[in-house]
């Protein structure tokens, strides 16, 4: 089952990853100062992930395709991994669209 996993970083900030049904990480959030901020970020993914216009398709410095999911205000919510091809990146975006609305939250930052 797809899930959002909330964690606390070593510097005390919070972040989440969205994992697909197979456990693969498909989106990593920005860092948040509070757990409430991370929860708001998850809500923003749920709101924005179905909209293709919210995905910015990019190429890394290493020449690998990846994507960034942005909110309506153009703030970055999270980004995908680097992919081996543009087609693989599109599959990653499709996975976020599919999982974004149905994923449960697993709070590991307790």
N, C-alpha and C positions, 0 to 999 in steps of 0.2 A: 504494500500500500504506500502511496506517495505521502511524504511528510515534510513539514518544515521542522528543522532541528535548530533550536536556540542554544547558543553556547556563550560562555564568558571568556574573553581573551585574557592573556596574562597581564595586560595593562588595565584590566577591570572594565573594559568596554564589552558591549554585547553585539552579536551578529547572528545571522541564521543562514542555513543552507536549505535549499529545496532539493529533495531527493526523489527520484522517480520510483516507480513500483519495484524496480530491480535493485534499489539502493544506490544507484549512481547519482552523484552530485550533478545537478543541472543548472543551478543558480546559486551564487554566493552574494550575500548582501553587503552593503556598506557597513561601517562600524557605527554603533549607536552608544551614547553615553549612559542610557538607561535601558532596562528590560522593556519598559513601556514603549520606548522608541522603537525597539526591535519588533514588538508586537504591532505597532502602527505600520512598520515596514512590511510586515506580512500582509496586513490588510491592504496595503497599497499594491502589492503583487497580485492579490486576489482581484482587485479593481482593474488594474492595468494590463495584466497578462493576456487577456483575450484579444486585445486590440493590437493588430500587427503594426500600426503606426507608432506604437510605443517602443518598438525594438530598433535600436541603431546597430546596423551591421558594420563591423570594423575589421581591420587587419592589424595584428600585433606587430611590434618591431621585428619579431622573428619571422614575419610573413605568414602567420597562421590566422585563419578566420576566427572571430569570436563575436559575441553580441553584448549589448548593454540594454537593460530594460529601464526605461525612464517613466516617471510620473507625468501627469498632465502639465505640471509646472516645469518640466524638463529636468528635474532633479534625478540623479541616478539612484535607482532602488537597488540594483544588483547587476551582476554580469555573469556570463557563461564562461566555461572553460575555453581554452584554445582547441580548435578542431583541426582535423587533417584536411578538410576540404570545405568548400562553401555548402555543398549538399549536406555534409555532416552537421554544419552549423544550423542549417534550416531544420534538420531533424531535432536538434537541441531546442530550438525555438518552439517547434511543435510540441515537444515534451513539456516545456514550461507552460504553454497554453493549455495542455491537457491536464496537467497536475495542479496548476495554480489555484483553481477554484475548488478542488476536491481534497487537497492534502490536509491531513490532520497536523496539529502542532505537538511536537515532542520537546518539552522544556528540559534541557539538560544543564541549565545554568542555575539550578537551585542551590 
